[in-house]
């Protein structure tokens, strides 16, 4: 084979593993976490700005963690974000899968933080196969304290110990 031909073939071969890896990465739509506030404080005072900010931060942290793992390709949910925010994704009968399908995702991830009080909270993550509409994983962790540290620590723990193991093969 001539040098000129090798000069064309080698760069293409060098890109091949990246292309195969990307093809194997499931596409994931990660929707923003939602707050379920059953606390007396929430009933009396309504939504809190710091909790809303934390919901957005852990949503972005989840997207980042999945992307950084190199095992998933996160799709942009901007085209369906307003629709996703217009109702509670845990009560819409699988509409998250429909929204995820519209942005080309194979998996849909939704999450909630349930606030019982400022001391007792619970974080939940749900994974749905978009093609079948079937829930493929659900995980939960209790947390103590309504702080940024407790929320991020709980999300990181769920990601490492529950979500990554659950997602191995979930898109197949």
C-alpha positions in Angstrom: 0.0 0.0 0.0 1.4 3.4 -0.9 2.3 6.0 1.6 -0.5 8.3 0.3 -3.1 5.7 0.8 -1.8 4.9 4.4 -2.0 8.6 5.1 -5.7 8.5 4.3 -6.5 5.1 6.0 -4.7 5.6 9.3 -6.6 8.7 10.4 -9.9 7.0 9.5 -8.9 3.9 11.5 -7.9 6.1 14.4 -11.5 7.5 14.6 -13.2 4.1 14.3 -13.0 3.2 18.0 -14.5 6.6 19.0 -17.4 6.1 16.5 -18.1 2.6 17.8 -18.0 3.8 21.4 -20.4 6.6 20.7 -22.8 4.3 18.9 -22.9 2.0 22.0 -23.6 4.9 24.3 -27.3 5.1 25.1 -28.9 8.5 24.7 -30.4 9.8 27.9 -32.9 12.6 28.6 -32.5 13.8 32.2 -35.4 15.9 33.3 -35.2 18.4 36.1 -35.9 17.1 39.6 -39.3 18.0 41.1 -40.0 18.8 44.7 -42.9 17.1 46.6 -43.3 19.2 49.6 -45.5 17.6 52.3 -44.0 19.6 55.1 -45.9 22.0 57.3 -43.5 24.7 56.3 -44.3 24.2 52.7 -48.0 24.3 53.3 -47.8 27.5 55.3 -45.1 29.4 53.4 -45.1 28.0 49.8 -42.1 27.3 47.6 -38.6 28.3 48.7 -36.1 29.8 46.2 -33.1 27.9 47.8 -34.9 24.6 47.3 -35.7 25.4 43.7 -32.1 26.3 43.1 -31.0 23.0 44.6 -33.4 21.1 42.3 -31.8 22.7 39.3 -28.3 22.1 40.7 -28.8 18.4 41.3 -30.4 18.0 37.9 -27.4 19.5 36.3 -25.1 17.5 38.5 -26.8 14.3 37.5 -26.4 15.2 33.8 -22.8 16.0 34.3 -22.1 12.8 36.2 -23.7 10.6 33.6 -21.8 12.4 30.8 -18.5 12.2 32.7 -18.9 8.5 33.1 -18.3 8.1 29.3 -21.1 5.5 29.2 -24.0 7.8 28.2 -24.8 10.6 25.8 -27.0 13.3 27.4 -29.5 14.8 24.9 -30.6 18.4 25.1 -34.1 18.6 26.6 -34.6 22.3 25.7 -37.1 21.6 23.0 -39.5 19.9 25.5 -38.4 21.5 28.7 -41.3 23.9 29.0 -43.8 21.1 28.4 -41.9 19.0 31.1 -42.3 21.8 33.6 -46.0 22.2 32.9 -46.9 19.1 34.9 -45.6 16.6 37.4 -43.7 14.0 35.5 -44.4 11.3 38.1 -48.2 11.7 37.6 -48.5 11.9 33.9 -48.7 8.2 32.9 -45.3 7.9 31.3 -45.3 11.2 29.4 -41.6 11.6 30.2 -41.0 8.8 27.7 -43.0 10.7 25.0 -41.0 13.9 25.7 -37.7 12.0 25.7 -38.6 10.3 22.4 -39.1 13.8 20.9 -35.5 14.7 21.6 -34.1 11.4 20.4 -33.4 9.7 23.8 -33.4 6.0 24.5 -33.8 6.4 28.3 -35.7 9.0 30.3 -34.6 9.9 33.8 -36.8 11.8 36.2 -36.3 12.5 39.9 -38.1 13.9 42.9 -37.1 15.2 46.3 -39.8 14.7 48.9 -39.6 17.0 51.8 -41.3 15.8 55.0 -39.6 18.5 57.0 -36.3 20.4 57.0 -34.8 17.5 58.8 -36.3 14.6 56.8 -36.1 14.4 53.0 -36.0 11.7 50.4 -34.4 11.7 46.9 -35.8 9.4 44.2 -34.6 8.7 40.7 -36.6 6.9 38.0 -35.4 5.5 34.7 -37.7 4.5 31.9 -37.0 2.8 28.6 -38.4 5.2 26.0 -39.1 2.5 23.3 -41.1 0.3 25.6 -42.3 2.9 28.1 -41.3 0.4 30.8 -39.8 1.6 34.1 -36.4 -0.1 34.2 -35.1 1.2 37.5 -36.2 3.2 40.5 -34.0 4.1 43.5 -34.4 6.1 46.7 -32.3 7.5 49.5 -33.2 9.2 52.7 -31.3 12.3 53.7 -31.1 14.3 56.9 -31.0 18.1 56.6 -32.2 20.5 54.0 -28.8 21.8 52.9 -26.9 21.9 49.6 -24.4 19.5 51.1 -27.0 16.9 52.0 -28.7 17.1 48.6 -25.4 16.8 46.6 -24.0 14.1 48.9 -27.3 12.1 48.4 -27.3 12.5 44.6 -23.6 11.5 44.4 -24.3 8.4 46.5 -27.3 7.4 44.4 -25.4 7.9 41.2 -22.4 5.8 42.3 -24.2 3.1 44.2 -27.6 2.7 42.5 -27.9 4.5 39.2 -24.7 3.4 37.4 -25.3 -0.3 38.4 -28.9 -0.1 37.4 -28.2 1.4 34.0 -25.8 -1.3 32.9 -27.8 -2.8 30.1 -31.0 -0.9 30.9 -31.3 0.5 27.3 -31.2 -2.9 25.7 
